[in-house]
Amino acid sequence: PIAGALGLEFRSWNIYNGLTMGAILGSTDPVSVISFLEANNAPEMLATVIGGESLFNDASSYILFQAFLLNAMETFESVSPGQIVANILYAGAVGLFVGCGCGLLLTVIIRSLYEQKTLETNFTVVFAYLSFYLSQGVLNASGPVAVTTCGLFMAAMGLPSVSPKARDHLLSFWEIIVFIGNMLIFFY
């Protein structure tokens, strides 16, 4: 009754329309939880784990959305459920592989630079875009998984390689980027 009053017609929906909607709505937003943890002096590792989990949750939602969308649209040929599962596994696995490879290469490059904070920061931005492009554009896999994996790899393995002077600069830069991104998400 409510959908009818709003002019929405759900009778023609198939299971893939519902799964596509579920993929859109299934992603959670940890910004308020992380803000609460920071305000109450919770361990930084807890906020990092929750933030990382949220990034993979968002990437998973994106993969599922892509997998179900074409089947939900009547103008495209339907794919079997087995092929959808194979596409989901391919997108996730290739995204992980590309992200780890880009993170490893970034770590090697960062180690070769010393006390060059602008270059070290620029390379992190370039590799974020590179991992997305290779995964999403070239290999038709998941760009968000690749970027998330590259960032987590860099945080775990590459951050100790960053020179001490550049570390504060790098972390401040990415804090600002995260703040602007969250602000834009809330405004739009």
CYANA upper distance limits for C-alpha pairs under 8 A (distance plus 0.5 A):
  1 PRO  CA      5 ALA  CA      6.69
  2 ILE  CA      6 LEU  CA      6.81
  3 ALA  CA      7 GLY  CA      6.76
  3 ALA  CA      8 LEU  CA      5.50
  3 ALA  CA      9 GLU  CA      7.39
  3 ALA  CA     10 PHE  CA      8.19
  4 GLY  CA      8 LEU  CA      5.97
  4 GLY  CA      9 GLU  CA      7.02
 13 TRP  CA     17 ASN  CA      6.12
 13 TRP  CA     18 GLY  CA      7.68
 13 TRP  CA     72 ALA  CA      8.46
 14 ASN  CA     18 GLY  CA      7.31
 14 ASN  CA     72 ALA  CA      7.48
 15 ILE  CA     19 LEU  CA      6.72
 15 ILE  CA     72 ALA  CA      8.25
 16 TYR  CA     20 THR  CA      6.44
 16 TYR  CA     68 PHE  CA      6.21
 16 TYR  CA     69 LEU  CA      7.69
 16 TYR  CA     71 ASN  CA      6.47
 16 TYR  CA     72 ALA  CA      5.22
 17 ASN  CA     21 MET  CA      6.73
 17 ASN  CA     68 PHE  CA      8.06
 17 ASN  CA     69 LEU  CA      7.90
 17 ASN  CA     71 ASN  CA      8.42
 17 ASN  CA     72 ALA  CA      5.27
 17 ASN  CA     73 MET  CA      8.38
 18 GLY  CA     22 GLY  CA      6.56
 19 LEU  CA     23 ALA  CA      6.64
 19 LEU  CA     65 PHE  CA      8.38
 19 LEU  CA     68 PHE  CA      6.98
 20 THR  CA     24 ILE  CA      6.93
 20 THR  CA     64 LEU  CA      7.80
 20 THR  CA     65 PHE  CA      5.79
 20 THR  CA     68 PHE  CA      5.88
 20 THR  CA     69 LEU  CA      6.30
 20 THR  CA     72 ALA  CA      7.71
 21 MET  CA     25 LEU  CA      6.72
 21 MET  CA     65 PHE  CA      8.42
 22 GLY  CA     26 GLY  CA      6.05
 23 ALA  CA     27 SER  CA      7.63
 23 ALA  CA     61 SER  CA      5.50
 23 ALA  CA     62 TYR  CA      7.67
 23 ALA  CA     64 LEU  CA      6.27
 23 ALA  CA     65 PHE  CA      5.72
 24 ILE  CA     61 SER  CA      7.02
 24 ILE  CA     62 TYR  CA      8.22
 24 ILE  CA     65 PHE  CA      7.10
 26 GLY  CA     61 SER  CA      7.09
 27 SER  CA     54 SER  CA      8.44
 27 SER  CA     57 ASN  CA      6.58
 27 SER  CA     58 ASP  CA      5.88
 27 SER  CA     61 SER  CA      6.47
 28 THR  CA     54 SER  CA      7.27
 28 THR  CA     57 ASN  CA      7.79
 28 THR  CA     58 ASP  CA      7.84
 29 ASP  CA     54 SER  CA      7.53
 30 PRO  CA     34 ILE  CA      6.50
 30 PRO  CA     50 ILE  CA      7.66
 30 PRO  CA     51 GLY  CA      7.14
 30 PRO  CA     54 SER  CA      7.02
 31 VAL  CA     35 SER  CA      6.57
 31 VAL  CA    182 ASN  CA      8.26
 32 SER  CA     36 PHE  CA      6.60
 33 VAL  CA     37 LEU  CA      6.72
 34 ILE  CA     38 GLU  CA      6.65
 34 ILE  CA     47 ALA  CA      6.10
 34 ILE  CA     50 ILE  CA      8.01
 34 ILE  CA     51 GLY  CA      7.92
 35 SER  CA     39 ALA  CA      6.58
 36 PHE  CA     40 ASN  CA      6.71
 37 LEU  CA     41 ASN  CA      6.68
 37 LEU  CA     42 ALA  CA      5.55
 37 LEU  CA     43 PRO  CA      8.35
 37 LEU  CA     47 ALA  CA      7.18
 38 GLU  CA     42 ALA  CA      6.54
 38 GLU  CA     44 GLU  CA      8.20
 38 GLU  CA     47 ALA  CA      8.17
 42 ALA  CA     46 LEU  CA      7.62
 42 ALA  CA     47 ALA  CA      8.22
 43 PRO  CA     47 ALA  CA      7.59
 44 GLU  CA     48 THR  CA      6.77
 45 MET  CA     49 VAL  CA      6.63
 46 LEU  CA     50 ILE  CA      6.72
 47 ALA  CA     51 GLY  CA      6.46
 48 THR  CA     52 GLY  CA      6.50
 49 VAL  CA     53 GLU  CA      6.52
 50 ILE  CA     54 SER  CA      6.60
 51 GLY  CA     55 LEU  CA      6.80
 52 GLY  CA     56 PHE  CA      6.93
 52 GLY  CA    148 THR  CA      8.24
 52 GLY  CA    152 LEU  CA      7.97
 53 GLU  CA     57 ASN  CA      6.57
 54 SER  CA     58 ASP  CA      6.60
 55 LEU  CA     59 ALA  CA      6.67
 55 LEU  CA    148 THR  CA      6.94
 56 PHE  CA     60 SER  CA      6.47
 56 PHE  CA    145 VAL  CA      7.09
 56 PHE  CA    148 THR  CA      7.43
 57 ASN  CA     61 SER  CA      6.71
 58 ASP  CA     62 TYR  CA      6.76
 58 ASP  CA    144 PRO  CA      8.44
 59 ALA  CA     63 ILE  CA      6.78
 59 ALA  CA    142 SER  CA      8.01
 59 ALA  CA    144 PRO  CA      5.64
 59 ALA  CA    145 VAL  CA      5.89
 60 SER  CA     64 LEU  CA      6.67
 60 SER  CA     92 GLY  CA      8.35
 60 SER  CA    145 VAL  CA      8.18
 61 SER  CA     65 PHE  CA      6.48
 62 TYR  CA     66 GLN  CA      6.74
 62 TYR  CA    142 SER  CA      8.49
 62 TYR  CA    144 PRO  CA      8.24
 63 ILE  CA     67 ALA  CA      6.67
 63 ILE  CA     88 ILE  CA      6.79
 63 ILE  CA     91 ALA  CA      7.42
 63 ILE  CA     92 GLY  CA      8.05
 63 ILE  CA    142 SER  CA      6.99
 64 LEU  CA     68 PHE  CA      6.63
 64 LEU  CA     88 ILE  CA      7.35
 65 PHE  CA     69 LEU  CA      6.28
 66 GLN  CA     70 LEU  CA      7.82
 67 ALA  CA     71 ASN  CA      8.34
 67 ALA  CA     84 ILE  CA      6.43
 67 ALA  CA     87 ASN  CA      7.38
 67 ALA  CA     88 ILE  CA      7.14
 68 PHE  CA     72 ALA  CA      6.74
 68 PHE  CA     84 ILE  CA      8.04
 69 LEU  CA     73 MET  CA      7.03
 70 LEU  CA     76 PHE  CA      6.55
 70 LEU  CA     77 GLU  CA      8.23
 70 LEU  CA     78 SER  CA      7.73
 71 ASN  CA     76 PHE  CA      7.28
 71 ASN  CA     77 GLU  CA      7.56
 71 ASN  CA     78 SER  CA      5.46
 71 ASN  CA     79 VAL  CA      7.02
 79 VAL  CA     83 GLN  CA      6.72
 79 VAL  CA     84 ILE  CA      7.20
 80 SER  CA     84 ILE  CA      6.87
 81 PRO  CA     85 VAL  CA      6.79
 82 GLY  CA     86 ALA  CA      6.72
 83 GLN  CA     87 ASN  CA      6.55
 84 ILE  CA     88 ILE  CA      6.68
 85 VAL  CA     89 LEU  CA      6.69
 86 ALA  CA     90 TYR  CA      6.51
 87 ASN  CA     91 ALA  CA      6.53
 88 ILE  CA     92 GLY  CA      6.70
 89 LEU  CA     93 ALA  CA      6.42
 90 TYR  CA     94 VAL  CA      6.36
 90 TYR  CA    141 ALA  CA      7.24
 91 ALA  CA     95 GLY  CA      6.42
 91 ALA  CA    140 ASN  CA      7.84
 91 ALA  CA    141 ALA  CA      4.50
 91 ALA  CA    142 SER  CA      5.39
 92 GLY  CA     96 LEU  CA      6.65
 92 GLY  CA    141 ALA  CA      7.52
 92 GLY  CA    142 SER  CA      6.61
 92 GLY  CA    145 VAL  CA      7.07
 93 ALA  CA     97 PHE  CA      6.66
 94 VAL  CA     98 VAL  CA      6.51
 94 VAL  CA    135 SER  CA      7.46
 94 VAL  CA    139 LEU  CA      8.35
 94 VAL  CA    141 ALA  CA      6.57
 94 VAL  CA    142 SER  CA      7.76
 94 VAL  CA    146 ALA  CA      8.38
 95 GLY  CA     99 GLY  CA      6.47
 95 GLY  CA    135 SER  CA      6.27
 95 GLY  CA    141 ALA  CA      6.49
 95 GLY  CA    142 SER  CA      5.54
 95 GLY  CA    143 GLY  CA      6.75
 95 GLY  CA    144 PRO  CA      8.09
 95 GLY  CA    145 VAL  CA      5.54
 95 GLY  CA    146 ALA  CA      4.76
 95 GLY  CA    149 THR  CA      8.28
 96 LEU  CA    100 CYS  CA      6.59
 96 LEU  CA    145 VAL  CA      6.64
 96 LEU  CA    146 ALA  CA      5.97
 96 LEU  CA    149 THR  CA      6.47
 97 PHE  CA    101 GLY  CA      6.60
 97 PHE  CA    146 ALA  CA      7.94
 98 VAL  CA    102 CYS  CA      6.53
 98 VAL  CA    131 SER  CA      6.76
 98 VAL  CA    134 LEU  CA      7.79
 98 VAL  CA    135 SER  CA      6.81
 98 VAL  CA    146 ALA  CA      6.20
 98 VAL  CA    150 CYS  CA      8.39
 99 GLY  CA    103 GLY  CA      6.43
 99 GLY  CA    131 SER  CA      6.37
 99 GLY  CA    145 VAL  CA      7.72
 99 GLY  CA    146 ALA  CA      4.51
 99 GLY  CA    147 VAL  CA      6.45
 99 GLY  CA    148 THR  CA      7.68
 99 GLY  CA    149 THR  CA      5.24
 99 GLY  CA    150 CYS  CA      4.70
 99 GLY  CA    151 GLY  CA      8.38
 99 GLY  CA    153 PHE  CA      8.31
100 CYS  CA    104 LEU  CA      6.48
100 CYS  CA    146 ALA  CA      8.12
100 CYS  CA    149 THR  CA      6.61
100 CYS  CA    150 CYS  CA      6.11
100 CYS  CA    153 PHE  CA      6.93
101 GLY  CA    105 LEU  CA      6.67
101 GLY  CA    150 CYS  CA      8.23
102 CYS  CA    106 LEU  CA      6.44
102 CYS  CA    127 PHE  CA      6.99
102 CYS  CA    130 LEU  CA      8.24
102 CYS  CA    131 SER  CA      6.55
102 CYS  CA    150 CYS  CA      6.52
103 GLY  CA    107 THR  CA      6.61
103 GLY  CA    127 PHE  CA      8.19
103 GLY  CA    149 THR  CA      8.07
103 GLY  CA    150 CYS  CA      4.98
103 GLY  CA    151 GLY  CA      7.49
103 GLY  CA    153 PHE  CA      5.93
103 GLY  CA    154 MET  CA      6.00
103 GLY  CA    158 GLY  CA      8.10
104 LEU  CA    108 VAL  CA      6.87
104 LEU  CA    153 PHE  CA      7.91
104 LEU  CA    154 MET  CA      8.17
104 LEU  CA    158 GLY  CA      8.31
105 LEU  CA    109 ILE  CA      6.77
106 LEU  CA    110 ILE  CA      6.51
106 LEU  CA    123 PHE  CA      7.70
106 LEU  CA    124 THR  CA      7.69
106 LEU  CA    127 PHE  CA      7.34
106 LEU  CA    154 MET  CA      7.97
106 LEU  CA    158 GLY  CA      7.99
107 THR  CA    111 ARG  CA      6.65
107 THR  CA    154 MET  CA      7.13
107 THR  CA    157 MET  CA      7.69
107 THR  CA    158 GLY  CA      5.20
107 THR  CA    161 SER  CA      7.42
108 VAL  CA    112 SER  CA      7.04
109 ILE  CA    113 LEU  CA      7.16
110 ILE  CA    114 TYR  CA      8.12
110 ILE  CA    120 GLU  CA      6.50
110 ILE  CA    123 PHE  CA      8.29
110 ILE  CA    158 GLY  CA      7.96
110 ILE  CA    161 SER  CA      7.01
110 ILE  CA    162 VAL  CA      6.73
111 ARG  CA    161 SER  CA      5.87
111 ARG  CA    162 VAL  CA      7.25
113 LEU  CA    119 LEU  CA      8.34
113 LEU  CA    120 GLU  CA      7.57
114 TYR  CA    162 VAL  CA      8.08
114 TYR  CA    163 SER  CA      6.25
115 GLU  CA    163 SER  CA      5.98
115 GLU  CA    164 PRO  CA      7.99
115 GLU  CA    165 LYS  CA      6.71
115 GLU  CA    166 ALA  CA      6.62
116 GLN  CA    120 GLU  CA      6.64
116 GLN  CA    163 SER  CA      8.42
116 GLN  CA    166 ALA  CA      7.18
117 LYS  CA    121 THR  CA      6.56
117 LYS  CA    163 SER  CA      8.30
117 LYS  CA    165 LYS  CA      7.42
117 LYS  CA    166 ALA  CA      4.68
117 LYS  CA    167 ARG  CA      8.13
117 LYS  CA    169 HIS  CA      7.14
117 LYS  CA    170 LEU  CA      7.70
118 THR  CA    122 ASN  CA      6.53
118 THR  CA    166 ALA  CA      8.19
119 LEU  CA    123 PHE  CA      6.55
120 GLU  CA    124 THR  CA      7.10
120 GLU  CA    162 VAL  CA      7.93
120 GLU  CA    166 ALA  CA      7.60
120 GLU  CA    170 LEU  CA      8.02
121 THR  CA    125 VAL  CA      7.16
121 THR  CA    166 ALA  CA      8.26
121 THR  CA    169 HIS  CA      8.17
121 THR  CA    170 LEU  CA      5.88
121 THR  CA    173 PHE  CA      8.24
122 ASN  CA    126 VAL  CA      6.69
123 PHE  CA    127 PHE  CA      6.51
124 THR  CA    128 ALA  CA      6.69
125 VAL  CA    129 TYR  CA      7.00
126 VAL  CA    130 LEU  CA      6.46
127 PHE  CA    131 SER  CA      6.32
127 PHE  CA    150 CYS  CA      8.36
128 ALA  CA    132 PHE  CA      6.95
128 ALA  CA    147 VAL  CA      6.01
128 ALA  CA    150 CYS  CA      7.49
128 ALA  CA    151 GLY  CA      7.83
129 TYR  CA    133 TYR  CA      6.58
129 TYR  CA    147 VAL  CA      8.07
130 LEU  CA    134 LEU  CA      6.50
131 SER  CA    135 SER  CA      6.59
131 SER  CA    143 GLY  CA      7.40
131 SER  CA    146 ALA  CA      6.14
131 SER  CA    147 VAL  CA      6.22
131 SER  CA    150 CYS  CA      7.65
132 PHE  CA    136 GLN  CA      6.21
132 PHE  CA    137 GLY  CA      8.00
132 PHE  CA    142 SER  CA      8.18
132 PHE  CA    143 GLY  CA      4.66
132 PHE  CA    144 PRO  CA      7.07
132 PHE  CA    146 ALA  CA      6.45
132 PHE  CA    147 VAL  CA      6.19
133 TYR  CA    137 GLY  CA      5.42
133 TYR  CA    138 VAL  CA      7.09
133 TYR  CA    143 GLY  CA      7.27
134 LEU  CA    138 VAL  CA      5.44
134 LEU  CA    139 LEU  CA      6.72
134 LEU  CA    143 GLY  CA      8.18
135 SER  CA    139 LEU  CA      5.58
135 SER  CA    140 ASN  CA      6.63
135 SER  CA    141 ALA  CA      5.65
135 SER  CA    142 SER  CA      6.30
135 SER  CA    143 GLY  CA      5.54
135 SER  CA    146 ALA  CA      6.96
136 GLN  CA    140 ASN  CA      5.27
136 GLN  CA    141 ALA  CA      5.51
136 GLN  CA    142 SER  CA      5.88
136 GLN  CA    143 GLY  CA      5.04
137 GLY  CA    141 ALA  CA      8.37
142 SER  CA    146 ALA  CA      6.94
143 GLY  CA    147 VAL  CA      6.69
144 PRO  CA    148 THR  CA      6.54
145 VAL  CA    149 THR  CA      6.47
146 ALA  CA    150 CYS  CA      6.49
147 VAL  CA    151 GLY  CA      6.57
148 THR  CA    152 LEU  CA      6.61
149 THR  CA    153 PHE  CA      6.38
150 CYS  CA    154 MET  CA      6.55
151 GLY  CA    155 ALA  CA      6.59
152 LEU  CA    156 ALA  CA      6.56
153 PHE  CA    157 MET  CA      6.22
153 PHE  CA    158 GLY  CA      7.35
154 MET  CA    158 GLY  CA      4.76
154 MET  CA    159 LEU  CA      6.39
155 ALA  CA    159 LEU  CA      5.65
156 ALA  CA    160 PRO  CA      8.41
157 MET  CA    161 SER  CA      8.09
158 GLY  CA    162 VAL  CA      7.28
159 LEU  CA    167 ARG  CA      7.97
162 VAL  CA    166 ALA  CA      6.88
162 VAL  CA    167 ARG  CA      6.27
163 SER  CA    167 ARG  CA      6.56
164 PRO  CA    168 ASP  CA      7.76
165 LYS  CA    169 HIS  CA      7.61
166 ALA  CA    170 LEU  CA      6.41
167 ARG  CA    171 LEU  CA      6.55
168 ASP  CA    172 SER  CA      6.48
169 HIS  CA    173 PHE  CA      6.60
170 LEU  CA    174 TRP  CA      6.87
171 LEU  CA    175 GLU  CA      6.58
172 SER  CA    176 ILE  CA      6.79
173 PHE  CA    177 ILE  CA      6.88
174 TRP  CA    178 VAL  CA      6.56
175 GLU  CA    179 PHE  CA      6.61
176 ILE  CA    180 ILE  CA      6.64
177 ILE  CA    181 GLY  CA      6.55
178 VAL  CA    182 ASN  CA      6.58
179 PHE  CA    183 MET  CA      6.58
180 ILE  CA    184 LEU  CA      6.64
181 GLY  CA    185 ILE  CA      6.72
182 ASN  CA    186 PHE  CA      6.76
183 MET  CA    187 PHE  CA      6.72
184 LEU  CA    188 TYR  CA      6.54
